[in-house]
Amino acid sequence: EQQLPPRCSIRQAVFAPQERLPVAQAEGRVCAMPTVSCPPAIPIAVSGERITPEALALFAYYGIEQVEVLA
């Protein structure tokens, strides 16, 4: 599986303007703050990474409905 390069650094993403969106609207956007499900408590998308269709499927699987993305 090919991973996309980060669109910005973790630090840039965490301190950038953010907005919360329903997961269904987040494909292709850049993750601002990681959202984790417990367990396994492993981020599906890390700050600065583009949110992929595969990430959307995992958000749905773990019942995550909203995600923080760069504004």
PyMOL Python script that loads the backbone (N, CA, C, O; Angstrom):
from pymol import cmd

cmd.read_pdbstr("""\
ATOM      1  N   GLU A   1       0.844  -1.180   0.000  1.00  0.00           N
ATOM      2  CA  GLU A   1       0.000   0.000   0.000  1.00  0.00           C
ATOM      3  C   GLU A   1       0.887   1.241   0.000  1.00  0.00           C
ATOM      4  O   GLU A   1       1.821   1.351   0.795  1.00  0.00           O
ATOM      5  N   GLN A   2       0.588   2.156  -0.887  1.00  0.00           N
ATOM      6  CA  GLN A   2       1.363   3.382  -0.999  1.00  0.00           C
ATOM      7  C   GLN A   2       0.826   4.423  -0.023  1.00  0.00           C
ATOM      8  O   GLN A   2      -0.376   4.682   0.023  1.00  0.00           O
ATOM      9  N   GLN A   3       1.728   5.015   0.756  1.00  0.00           N
ATOM     10  CA  GLN A   3       1.329   6.070   1.678  1.00  0.00           C
ATOM     11  C   GLN A   3       1.599   7.419   1.031  1.00  0.00           C
ATOM     12  O   GLN A   3       2.630   7.619   0.388  1.00  0.00           O
ATOM     13  N   LEU A   4       0.660   8.339   1.209  1.00  0.00           N
ATOM     14  CA  LEU A   4       0.845   9.686   0.692  1.00  0.00           C
ATOM     15  C   LEU A   4       1.761  10.453   1.623  1.00  0.00           C
ATOM     16  O   LEU A   4       1.692  10.271   2.839  1.00  0.00           O
ATOM     17  N   PRO A   5       2.616  11.307   1.082  1.00  0.00           N
ATOM     18  CA  PRO A   5       3.479  12.109   1.962  1.00  0.00           C
ATOM     19  C   PRO A   5       2.649  13.112   2.744  1.00  0.00           C
ATOM     20  O   PRO A   5       1.588  13.530   2.279  1.00  0.00           O
ATOM     21  N   PRO A   6       3.110  13.502   3.919  1.00  0.00           N
ATOM     22  CA  PRO A   6       2.377  14.518   4.682  1.00  0.00           C
ATOM     23  C   PRO A   6       2.259  15.803   3.865  1.00  0.00           C
ATOM     24  O   PRO A   6       3.149  16.131   3.081  1.00  0.00           O
ATOM     25  N   ARG A   7       1.185  16.507   4.048  1.00  0.00           N
ATOM     26  CA  ARG A   7       0.975  17.774   3.363  1.00  0.00           C
ATOM     27  C   ARG A   7       1.631  18.907   4.137  1.00  0.00           C
ATOM     28  O   ARG A   7       1.923  19.958   3.568  1.00  0.00           O
ATOM     29  N   CYS A   8       1.867  18.703   5.434  1.00  0.00           N
ATOM     30  CA  CYS A   8       2.578  19.665   6.271  1.00  0.00           C
ATOM     31  C   CYS A   8       3.088  18.902   7.494  1.00  0.00           C
ATOM     32  O   CYS A   8       2.742  17.738   7.693  1.00  0.00           O
ATOM     33  N   SER A   9       3.903  19.556   8.306  1.00  0.00           N
ATOM     34  CA  SER A   9       4.436  18.883   9.483  1.00  0.00           C
ATOM     35  C   SER A   9       3.340  18.740  10.547  1.00  0.00           C
ATOM     36  O   SER A   9       2.311  19.413  10.492  1.00  0.00           O
ATOM     37  N   ILE A  10       3.577  17.871  11.491  1.00  0.00           N
ATOM     38  CA  ILE A  10       2.628  17.701  12.599  1.00  0.00           C
ATOM     39  C   ILE A  10       2.450  19.027  13.326  1.00  0.00           C
ATOM     40  O   ILE A  10       1.325  19.430  13.622  1.00  0.00           O
ATOM     41  N   ARG A  11       3.543  19.698  13.611  1.00  0.00           N
ATOM     42  CA  ARG A  11       3.467  20.981  14.328  1.00  0.00           C
ATOM     43  C   ARG A  11       2.646  22.009  13.544  1.00  0.00           C
ATOM     44  O   ARG A  11       1.791  22.684  14.116  1.00  0.00           O
ATOM     45  N   GLN A  12       2.902  22.128  12.244  1.00  0.00           N
ATOM     46  CA  GLN A  12       2.143  23.077  11.429  1.00  0.00           C
ATOM     47  C   GLN A  12       0.647  22.749  11.471  1.00  0.00           C
ATOM     48  O   GLN A  12      -0.186  23.647  11.590  1.00  0.00           O
ATOM     49  N   ALA A  13       0.315  21.469  11.373  1.00  0.00           N
ATOM     50  CA  ALA A  13      -1.088  21.062  11.357  1.00  0.00           C
ATOM     51  C   ALA A  13      -1.776  21.345  12.689  1.00  0.00           C
ATOM     52  O   ALA A  13      -2.915  21.811  12.714  1.00  0.00           O
ATOM     53  N   VAL A  14      -1.089  21.065  13.795  1.00  0.00           N
ATOM     54  CA  VAL A  14      -1.696  21.248  15.119  1.00  0.00           C
ATOM     55  C   VAL A  14      -1.973  22.730  15.399  1.00  0.00           C
ATOM     56  O   VAL A  14      -2.976  23.065  16.029  1.00  0.00           O
ATOM     57  N   PHE A  15      -1.086  23.615  14.933  1.00  0.00           N
ATOM     58  CA  PHE A  15      -1.249  25.031  15.233  1.00  0.00           C
ATOM     59  C   PHE A  15      -1.944  25.823  14.133  1.00  0.00           C
ATOM     60  O   PHE A  15      -2.145  27.028  14.286  1.00  0.00           O
ATOM     61  N   ALA A  16      -2.315  25.182  13.033  1.00  0.00           N
ATOM     62  CA  ALA A  16      -3.003  25.858  11.936  1.00  0.00           C
ATOM     63  C   ALA A  16      -4.494  26.026  12.270  1.00  0.00           C
ATOM     64  O   ALA A  16      -5.020  25.319  13.130  1.00  0.00           O
ATOM     65  N   PRO A  17      -5.174  26.962  11.589  1.00  0.00           N
ATOM     66  CA  PRO A  17      -6.630  27.062  11.751  1.00  0.00           C
ATOM     67  C   PRO A  17      -7.283  25.727  11.384  1.00  0.00           C
ATOM     68  O   PRO A  17      -6.902  25.074  10.412  1.00  0.00           O
ATOM     69  N   GLN A  18      -8.275  25.341  12.190  1.00  0.00           N
ATOM     70  CA  GLN A  18      -8.908  24.028  12.036  1.00  0.00           C
ATOM     71  C   GLN A  18     -10.422  24.162  11.998  1.00  0.00           C
ATOM     72  O   GLN A  18     -10.995  25.162  12.429  1.00  0.00           O
ATOM     73  N   GLU A  19     -11.041  23.129  11.471  1.00  0.00           N
ATOM     74  CA  GLU A  19     -12.492  23.021  11.535  1.00  0.00           C
ATOM     75  C   GLU A  19     -12.858  21.564  11.735  1.00  0.00           C
ATOM     76  O   GLU A  19     -12.133  20.661  11.317  1.00  0.00           O
ATOM     77  N   ARG A  20     -13.988  21.349  12.377  1.00  0.00           N
ATOM     78  CA  ARG A  20     -14.488  19.991  12.616  1.00  0.00           C
ATOM     79  C   ARG A  20     -15.526  19.690  11.547  1.00  0.00           C
ATOM     80  O   ARG A  20     -16.453  20.469  11.322  1.00  0.00           O
ATOM     81  N   LEU A  21     -15.353  18.538  10.888  1.00  0.00           N
ATOM     82  CA  LEU A  21     -16.260  18.128   9.822  1.00  0.00           C
ATOM     83  C   LEU A  21     -16.791  16.728  10.078  1.00  0.00           C
ATOM     84  O   LEU A  21     -16.150  15.928  10.761  1.00  0.00           O
ATOM     85  N   PRO A  22     -17.969  16.431   9.528  1.00  0.00           N
ATOM     86  CA  PRO A  22     -18.382  15.029   9.509  1.00  0.00           C
ATOM     87  C   PRO A  22     -17.365  14.241   8.681  1.00  0.00           C
ATOM     88  O   PRO A  22     -16.854  14.744   7.680  1.00  0.00           O
ATOM     89  N   VAL A  23     -17.082  13.041   9.088  1.00  0.00           N
ATOM     90  CA  VAL A  23     -16.083  12.214   8.419  1.00  0.00           C
ATOM     91  C   VAL A  23     -16.375  12.090   6.920  1.00  0.00           C
ATOM     92  O   VAL A  23     -15.448  12.094   6.109  1.00  0.00           O
ATOM     93  N   ALA A  24     -17.634  11.982   6.553  1.00  0.00           N
ATOM     94  CA  ALA A  24     -17.995  11.810   5.139  1.00  0.00           C
ATOM     95  C   ALA A  24     -17.548  12.983   4.270  1.00  0.00           C
ATOM     96  O   ALA A  24     -17.429  12.830   3.054  1.00  0.00           O
ATOM     97  N   GLN A  25     -17.302  14.128   4.854  1.00  0.00           N
ATOM     98  CA  GLN A  25     -16.891  15.319   4.096  1.00  0.00           C
ATOM     99  C   GLN A  25     -15.378  15.555   4.167  1.00  0.00           C
ATOM    100  O   GLN A  25     -14.893  16.558   3.643  1.00  0.00           O
ATOM    101  N   ALA A  26     -14.635  14.663   4.797  1.00  0.00           N
ATOM    102  CA  ALA A  26     -13.220  14.907   5.073  1.00  0.00           C
ATOM    103  C   ALA A  26     -12.253  14.277   4.068  1.00  0.00           C
ATOM    104  O   ALA A  26     -11.048  14.511   4.157  1.00  0.00           O
ATOM    105  N   GLU A  27     -12.744  13.493   3.124  1.00  0.00           N
ATOM    106  CA  GLU A  27     -11.834  12.857   2.179  1.00  0.00           C
ATOM    107  C   GLU A  27     -11.027  13.907   1.417  1.00  0.00           C
ATOM    108  O   GLU A  27     -11.575  14.878   0.895  1.00  0.00           O
ATOM    109  N   GLY A  28      -9.714  13.690   1.365  1.00  0.00           N
ATOM    110  CA  GLY A  28      -8.829  14.596   0.655  1.00  0.00           C
ATOM    111  C   GLY A  28      -8.376  15.792   1.466  1.00  0.00           C
ATOM    112  O   GLY A  28      -7.462  16.507   1.054  1.00  0.00           O
ATOM    113  N   ARG A  29      -9.001  16.024   2.616  1.00  0.00           N
ATOM    114  CA  ARG A  29      -8.599  17.137   3.479  1.00  0.00           C
ATOM    115  C   ARG A  29      -7.396  16.708   4.312  1.00  0.00           C
ATOM    116  O   ARG A  29      -7.086  15.519   4.395  1.00  0.00           O
ATOM    117  N   VAL A  30      -6.720  17.670   4.926  1.00  0.00           N
ATOM    118  CA  VAL A  30      -5.544  17.381   5.738  1.00  0.00           C
ATOM    119  C   VAL A  30      -5.955  17.300   7.204  1.00  0.00           C
ATOM    120  O   VAL A  30      -6.592  18.212   7.731  1.00  0.00           O
ATOM    121  N   CYS A  31      -5.590  16.215   7.847  1.00  0.00           N
ATOM    122  CA  CYS A  31      -5.901  15.996   9.253  1.00  0.00           C
ATOM    123  C   CYS A  31      -5.180  17.027  10.115  1.00  0.00           C
ATOM    124  O   CYS A  31      -3.978  17.245   9.970  1.00  0.00           O
ATOM    125  N   ALA A  32      -5.935  17.658  11.015  1.00  0.00           N
ATOM    126  CA  ALA A  32      -5.341  18.632  11.928  1.00  0.00           C
ATOM    127  C   ALA A  32      -4.982  17.982  13.257  1.00  0.00           C
ATOM    128  O   ALA A  32      -3.859  18.129  13.740  1.00  0.00           O
ATOM    129  N   MET A  33      -5.921  17.273  13.842  1.00  0.00           N
ATOM    130  CA  MET A  33      -5.706  16.598  15.121  1.00  0.00           C
ATOM    131  C   MET A  33      -6.113  15.142  14.953  1.00  0.00           C
ATOM    132  O   MET A  33      -7.184  14.857  14.417  1.00  0.00           O
ATOM    133  N   PRO A  34      -5.274  14.223  15.402  1.00  0.00           N
ATOM    134  CA  PRO A  34      -5.619  12.814  15.240  1.00  0.00           C
ATOM    135  C   PRO A  34      -6.833  12.441  16.089  1.00  0.00           C
ATOM    136  O   PRO A  34      -7.013  12.918  17.209  1.00  0.00           O
ATOM    137  N   THR A  35      -7.647  11.579  15.515  1.00  0.00           N
ATOM    138  CA  THR A  35      -8.799  11.034  16.223  1.00  0.00           C
ATOM    139  C   THR A  35      -8.531   9.557  16.416  1.00  0.00           C
ATOM    140  O   THR A  35      -8.228   8.838  15.463  1.00  0.00           O
ATOM    141  N   VAL A  36      -8.646   9.110  17.651  1.00  0.00           N
ATOM    142  CA  VAL A  36      -8.361   7.697  17.933  1.00  0.00           C
ATOM    143  C   VAL A  36      -9.569   7.040  18.571  1.00  0.00           C
ATOM    144  O   VAL A  36     -10.394   7.689  19.214  1.00  0.00           O
ATOM    145  N   SER A  37      -9.647   5.758  18.376  1.00  0.00           N
ATOM    146  CA  SER A  37     -10.668   4.943  19.010  1.00  0.00           C
ATOM    147  C   SER A  37      -9.959   4.063  20.035  1.00  0.00           C
ATOM    148  O   SER A  37      -8.846   3.596  19.796  1.00  0.00           O
ATOM    149  N   CYS A  38     -10.587   3.847  21.139  1.00  0.00           N
ATOM    150  CA  CYS A  38      -9.936   3.082  22.190  1.00  0.00           C
ATOM    151  C   CYS A  38     -10.757   1.830  22.470  1.00  0.00           C
ATOM    152  O   CYS A  38     -11.943   1.961  22.774  1.00  0.00           O
ATOM    153  N   PRO A  39     -10.201   0.631  22.388  1.00  0.00           N
ATOM    154  CA  PRO A  39      -8.948   0.312  21.742  1.00  0.00           C
ATOM    155  C   PRO A  39      -9.117   0.368  20.226  1.00  0.00           C
ATOM    156  O   PRO A  39     -10.263   0.365  19.775  1.00  0.00           O
ATOM    157  N   PRO A  40      -8.112   0.416  19.439  1.00  0.00           N
ATOM    158  CA  PRO A  40      -6.704   0.192  19.716  1.00  0.00           C
ATOM    159  C   PRO A  40      -5.922   1.464  20.044  1.00  0.00           C
ATOM    160  O   PRO A  40      -4.733   1.373  20.350  1.00  0.00           O
ATOM    161  N   ALA A  41      -6.544   2.647  19.991  1.00  0.00           N
ATOM    162  CA  ALA A  41      -5.875   3.910  20.346  1.00  0.00           C
ATOM    163  C   ALA A  41      -4.672   4.213  19.454  1.00  0.00           C
ATOM    164  O   ALA A  41      -3.681   4.784  19.910  1.00  0.00           O
ATOM    165  N   ILE A  42      -4.764   3.836  18.209  1.00  0.00           N
ATOM    166  CA  ILE A  42      -3.752   4.164  17.205  1.00  0.00           C
ATOM    167  C   ILE A  42      -4.399   5.151  16.241  1.00  0.00           C
ATOM    168  O   ILE A  42      -5.479   4.873  15.721  1.00  0.00           O
ATOM    169  N   PRO A  43      -3.764   6.300  15.989  1.00  0.00           N
ATOM    170  CA  PRO A  43      -4.392   7.276  15.090  1.00  0.00           C
ATOM    171  C   PRO A  43      -4.645   6.691  13.705  1.00  0.00           C
ATOM    172  O   PRO A  43      -3.792   6.004  13.143  1.00  0.00           O
ATOM    173  N   ILE A  44      -5.799   6.965  13.175  1.00  0.00           N
ATOM    174  CA  ILE A  44      -6.138   6.541  11.817  1.00  0.00           C
ATOM    175  C   ILE A  44      -5.441   7.453  10.820  1.00  0.00           C
ATOM    176  O   ILE A  44      -4.913   6.992   9.808  1.00  0.00           O
ATOM    177  N   ALA A  45      -5.443   8.734  11.108  1.00  0.00           N
ATOM    178  CA  ALA A  45      -4.712   9.724  10.311  1.00  0.00           C
ATOM    179  C   ALA A  45      -3.951  10.608  11.290  1.00  0.00           C
ATOM    180  O   ALA A  45      -4.492  11.015  12.318  1.00  0.00           O
ATOM    181  N   VAL A  46      -2.712  10.899  10.974  1.00  0.00           N
ATOM    182  CA  VAL A  46      -1.859  11.716  11.828  1.00  0.00           C
ATOM    183  C   VAL A  46      -1.923  13.160  11.343  1.00  0.00           C
ATOM    184  O   VAL A  46      -2.147  13.411  10.159  1.00  0.00           O
ATOM    185  N   SER A  47      -1.731  14.093  12.243  1.00  0.00           N
ATOM    186  CA  SER A  47      -1.729  15.506  11.890  1.00  0.00           C
ATOM    187  C   SER A  47      -0.793  15.746  10.708  1.00  0.00           C
ATOM    188  O   SER A  47       0.355  15.301  10.708  1.00  0.00           O
ATOM    189  N   GLY A  48      -1.303  16.456   9.701  1.00  0.00           N
ATOM    190  CA  GLY A  48      -0.517  16.772   8.513  1.00  0.00           C
ATOM    191  C   GLY A  48      -0.729  15.818   7.362  1.00  0.00           C
ATOM    192  O   GLY A  48      -0.294  16.111   6.248  1.00  0.00           O
ATOM    193  N   GLU A  49      -1.383  14.680   7.582  1.00  0.00           N
ATOM    194  CA  GLU A  49      -1.632  13.704   6.514  1.00  0.00           C
ATOM    195  C   GLU A  49      -2.972  13.977   5.838  1.00  0.00           C
ATOM    196  O   GLU A  49      -3.924  14.447   6.461  1.00  0.00           O
ATOM    197  N   ARG A  50      -3.015  13.668   4.546  1.00  0.00           N
ATOM    198  CA  ARG A  50      -4.266  13.768   3.804  1.00  0.00           C
ATOM    199  C   ARG A  50      -5.156  12.582   4.192  1.00  0.00           C
ATOM    200  O   ARG A  50      -4.673  11.458   4.329  1.00  0.00           O
ATOM    201  N   ILE A  51      -6.436  12.834   4.365  1.00  0.00           N
ATOM    202  CA  ILE A  51      -7.390  11.792   4.758  1.00  0.00           C
ATOM    203  C   ILE A  51      -7.818  11.035   3.500  1.00  0.00           C
ATOM    204  O   ILE A  51      -8.350  11.620   2.556  1.00  0.00           O
ATOM    205  N   THR A  52      -7.577   9.738   3.509  1.00  0.00           N
ATOM    206  CA  THR A  52      -7.814   8.875   2.354  1.00  0.00           C
ATOM    207  C   THR A  52      -9.145   8.131   2.472  1.00  0.00           C
ATOM    208  O   THR A  52      -9.748   8.108   3.545  1.00  0.00           O
ATOM    209  N   PRO A  53      -9.604   7.522   1.374  1.00  0.00           N
ATOM    210  CA  PRO A  53     -10.803   6.680   1.463  1.00  0.00           C
ATOM    211  C   PRO A  53     -10.630   5.536   2.462  1.00  0.00           C
ATOM    212  O   PRO A  53     -11.585   5.140   3.132  1.00  0.00           O
ATOM    213  N   GLU A  54      -9.410   5.008   2.559  1.00  0.00           N
ATOM    214  CA  GLU A  54      -9.153   3.932   3.520  1.00  0.00           C
ATOM    215  C   GLU A  54      -9.324   4.429   4.958  1.00  0.00           C
ATOM    216  O   GLU A  54      -9.834   3.710   5.818  1.00  0.00           O
ATOM    217  N   ALA A  55      -8.890   5.673   5.206  1.00  0.00           N
ATOM    218  CA  ALA A  55      -9.077   6.260   6.534  1.00  0.00           C
ATOM    219  C   ALA A  55     -10.557   6.433   6.831  1.00  0.00           C
ATOM    220  O   ALA A  55     -10.997   6.190   7.955  1.00  0.00           O
ATOM    221  N   LEU A  56     -11.334   6.854   5.829  1.00  0.00           N
ATOM    222  CA  LEU A  56     -12.783   7.017   6.029  1.00  0.00           C
ATOM    223  C   LEU A  56     -13.419   5.691   6.431  1.00  0.00           C
ATOM    224  O   LEU A  56     -14.279   5.650   7.311  1.00  0.00           O
ATOM    225  N   ALA A  57     -12.996   4.611   5.787  1.00  0.00           N
ATOM    226  CA  ALA A  57     -13.542   3.292   6.124  1.00  0.00           C
ATOM    227  C   ALA A  57     -13.214   2.923   7.572  1.00  0.00           C
ATOM    228  O   ALA A  57     -14.057   2.365   8.274  1.00  0.00           O
ATOM    229  N   LEU A  58     -12.005   3.230   8.020  1.00  0.00           N
ATOM    230  CA  LEU A  58     -11.630   2.937   9.405  1.00  0.00           C
ATOM    231  C   LEU A  58     -12.383   3.824  10.391  1.00  0.00           C
ATOM    232  O   LEU A  58     -12.789   3.354  11.453  1.00  0.00           O
ATOM    233  N   PHE A  59     -12.575   5.096  10.059  1.00  0.00           N
ATOM    234  CA  PHE A  59     -13.380   5.965  10.924  1.00  0.00           C
ATOM    235  C   PHE A  59     -14.769   5.359  11.104  1.00  0.00           C
ATOM    236  O   PHE A  59     -15.277   5.289  12.223  1.00  0.00           O
ATOM    237  N   ALA A  60     -15.378   4.927  10.014  1.00  0.00           N
ATOM    238  CA  ALA A  60     -16.723   4.332  10.080  1.00  0.00           C
ATOM    239  C   ALA A  60     -16.704   3.057  10.927  1.00  0.00           C
ATOM    240  O   ALA A  60     -17.592   2.846  11.753  1.00  0.00           O
ATOM    241  N   TYR A  61     -15.698   2.211  10.725  1.00  0.00           N
ATOM    242  CA  TYR A  61     -15.594   0.949  11.464  1.00  0.00           C
ATOM    243  C   TYR A  61     -15.538   1.187  12.968  1.00  0.00           C
ATOM    244  O   TYR A  61     -16.154   0.453  13.741  1.00  0.00           O
ATOM    245  N   TYR A  62     -14.801   2.214  13.382  1.00  0.00           N
ATOM    246  CA  TYR A  62     -14.644   2.501  14.804  1.00  0.00           C
ATOM    247  C   TYR A  62     -15.676   3.491  15.344  1.00  0.00           C
ATOM    248  O   TYR A  62     -15.587   3.914  16.497  1.00  0.00           O
ATOM    249  N   GLY A  63     -16.647   3.860  14.522  1.00  0.00           N
ATOM    250  CA  GLY A  63     -17.730   4.723  14.995  1.00  0.00           C
ATOM    251  C   GLY A  63     -17.341   6.184  15.172  1.00  0.00           C
ATOM    252  O   GLY A  63     -18.008   6.912  15.907  1.00  0.00           O
ATOM    253  N   ILE A  64     -16.277   6.625  14.512  1.00  0.00           N
ATOM    254  CA  ILE A  64     -15.859   8.023  14.593  1.00  0.00           C
ATOM    255  C   ILE A  64     -16.653   8.814  13.573  1.00  0.00           C
ATOM    256  O   ILE A  64     -16.618   8.506  12.381  1.00  0.00           O
ATOM    257  N   GLU A  65     -17.367   9.829  14.030  1.00  0.00           N
ATOM    258  CA  GLU A  65     -18.274  10.563  13.157  1.00  0.00           C
ATOM    259  C   GLU A  65     -17.740  11.906  12.707  1.00  0.00           C
ATOM    260  O   GLU A  65     -18.184  12.422  11.682  1.00  0.00           O
ATOM    261  N   GLN A  66     -16.786  12.500  13.448  1.00  0.00           N
ATOM    262  CA  GLN A  66     -16.256  13.812  13.095  1.00  0.00           C
ATOM    263  C   GLN A  66     -14.738  13.799  13.205  1.00  0.00           C
ATOM    264  O   GLN A  66     -14.153  13.007  13.944  1.00  0.00           O
ATOM    265  N   VAL A  67     -14.118  14.696  12.450  1.00  0.00           N
ATOM    266  CA  VAL A  67     -12.661  14.781  12.442  1.00  0.00           C
ATOM    267  C   VAL A  67     -12.254  16.238  12.292  1.00  0.00           C
ATOM    268  O   VAL A  67     -12.939  17.021  11.634  1.00  0.00           O
ATOM    269  N   GLU A  68     -11.115  16.601  12.917  1.00  0.00           N
ATOM    270  CA  GLU A  68     -10.563  17.940  12.800  1.00  0.00           C
ATOM    271  C   GLU A  68      -9.657  17.988  11.570  1.00  0.00           C
ATOM    272  O   GLU A  68      -8.764  17.155  11.412  1.00  0.00           O
ATOM    273  N   VAL A  69      -9.895  18.965  10.707  1.00  0.00           N
ATOM    274  CA  VAL A  69      -9.086  19.130   9.497  1.00  0.00           C
ATOM    275  C   VAL A  69      -8.604  20.571   9.410  1.00  0.00           C
ATOM    276  O   VAL A  69      -9.121  21.448  10.101  1.00  0.00           O
ATOM    277  N   LEU A  70      -7.611  20.812   8.556  1.00  0.00           N
ATOM    278  CA  LEU A  70      -7.151  22.188   8.360  1.00  0.00           C
ATOM    279  C   LEU A  70      -8.247  22.984   7.681  1.00  0.00           C
ATOM    280  O   LEU A  70      -8.919  22.494   6.774  1.00  0.00           O
ATOM    281  N   ALA A  71      -8.417  24.207   8.126  1.00  0.00           N
ATOM    282  CA  ALA A  71      -9.465  25.084   7.567  1.00  0.00           C
ATOM    283  C   ALA A  71      -9.024  25.645   6.245  1.00  0.00           C
ATOM    284  O   ALA A  71      -9.765  26.403   5.618  1.00  0.00           O
TER     285      ALA A  71
END
""", "prot")
cmd.dss("prot")
cmd.show_as("cartoon", "prot")
cmd.util.cbc("prot")
cmd.orient("prot")
